Amino acid sequence: MANFSSSRMQLQNLWIMRHGLAENEFDTDFNRALSSTGICQSENVARQLANDELKPTHMVVSPFRRTQETAEVVHRVLQLERSFETDEMLVHFADHQILGDYLMTVQISDLIIVSHMPIVAKLCQYLVPRCDIYGFDTAQIVRISFDNKMQGSIKKIYHAKE
């Protein structure tokens, strides 16, 4: 994963997002595009996040096409200053424990990741004691906040509105 900063910050807020609804027809899973519904879902959830007082400053995304396209929508709506980064640790079959341990070492305070099921749900369960999230809807975002001891708690869940 990218080296975000050399400052001594620690992760305070992590937004975990599942990509928007993807198209049903595709040549490979890697190239599966976001559907028009998925674009609307992503815009809707991003607008909800944009209206909050607390917003991410950095974004890291799975290399799959549907997550990249979701990230483009979210990045545009949130008007993030930094370009988003891509990392293979966010693919759906990656190890959520390795990803979670790494995220606890990043030197930024407010990060959003865009990834896939099942890793998004497993990551929530790993980072938040007694978490009862076992699945994500498409374009759902969960915000986890961390205290000084790096104990995570779920602060907000964003769902795409129809």
ZIBEL-V957150 format. One record per residue. N is the residue number from 1. RES is the residue in one small letter. NEAR is the number of other ideal C-beta (glycine too) atoms within 12 Angstrom. Layout:
BEGIN
[[N | RES | NEAR] [N | RES | NEAR]]
END
This chain:
BEGIN
[[1 | m | 26] [2 | a | 23] [3 | n | 15] [4 | f | 27] [5 | s | 19] [6 | s | 9] [7 | s | 11] [8 | r | 9] [9 | m | 19] [10 | q | 24] [11 | l | 35] [12 | q | 28] [13 | n | 36] [14 | l | 44] [15 | w | 45] [16 | i | 47] [17 | m | 51] [18 | r | 48] [19 | h | 49] [20 | g | 40] [21 | l | 29] [22 | a | 33] [23 | e | 22] [24 | n | 11] [25 | e | 10] [26 | f | 16] [27 | d | 10] [28 | t | 11] [29 | d | 20] [30 | f | 20] [31 | n | 18] [32 | r | 27] [33 | a | 28] [34 | l | 33] [35 | s | 24] [36 | s | 16] [37 | t | 22] [38 | g | 33] [39 | i | 29] [40 | c | 23] [41 | q | 37] [42 | s | 42] [43 | e | 28] [44 | n | 30] [45 | v | 41] [46 | a | 36] [47 | r | 24] [48 | q | 27] [49 | l | 37] [50 | a | 25] [51 | n | 15] [52 | d | 21] [53 | e | 11] [54 | l | 21] [55 | k | 30] [56 | p | 39] [57 | t | 27] [58 | h | 37] [59 | m | 44] [60 | v | 41] [61 | v | 41] [62 | s | 39] [63 | p | 27] [64 | f | 33] [65 | r | 29] [66 | r | 42] [67 | t | 46] [68 | q | 34] [69 | e | 34] [70 | t | 48] [71 | a | 41] [72 | e | 29] [73 | v | 36] [74 | v | 44] [75 | h | 33] [76 | r | 20] [77 | v | 28] [78 | l | 34] [79 | q | 16] [80 | l | 28] [81 | e | 12] [82 | r | 20] [83 | s | 16] [84 | f | 34] [85 | e | 28] [86 | t | 24] [87 | d | 31] [88 | e | 24] [89 | m | 30] [90 | l | 42] [91 | v | 29] [92 | h | 31] [93 | f | 19] [94 | a | 26] [95 | d | 19] [96 | h | 30] [97 | q | 17] [98 | i | 21] [99 | l | 35] [100 | g | 33] [101 | d | 18] [102 | y | 29] [103 | l | 39] [104 | m | 25] [105 | t | 19] [106 | v | 35] [107 | q | 22] [108 | i | 31] [109 | s | 23] [110 | d | 32] [111 | l | 43] [112 | i | 46] [113 | i | 50] [114 | v | 50] [115 | s | 45] [116 | h | 40] [117 | m | 29] [118 | p | 22] [119 | i | 37] [120 | v | 44] [121 | a | 26] [122 | k | 29] [123 | l | 40] [124 | c | 40] [125 | q | 26] [126 | y | 28] [127 | l | 36] [128 | v | 28] [129 | p | 17] [130 | r | 13] [131 | c | 25] [132 | d | 13] [133 | i | 28] [134 | y | 12] [135 | g | 19] [136 | f | 34] [137 | d | 26] [138 | t | 33] [139 | a | 44] [140 | q | 36] [141 | i | 46] [142 | v | 38] [143 | r | 35] [144 | i | 40] [145 | s | 25] [146 | f | 28] [147 | d | 16] [148 | n | 9] [149 | k | 10] [150 | m | 22] [151 | q | 17] [152 | g | 30] [153 | s | 22] [154 | i | 27] [155 | k | 23] [156 | k | 24] [157 | i | 27] [158 | y | 32] [159 | h | 20] [160 | a | 32] [161 | k | 14] [162 | e | 11]]
END
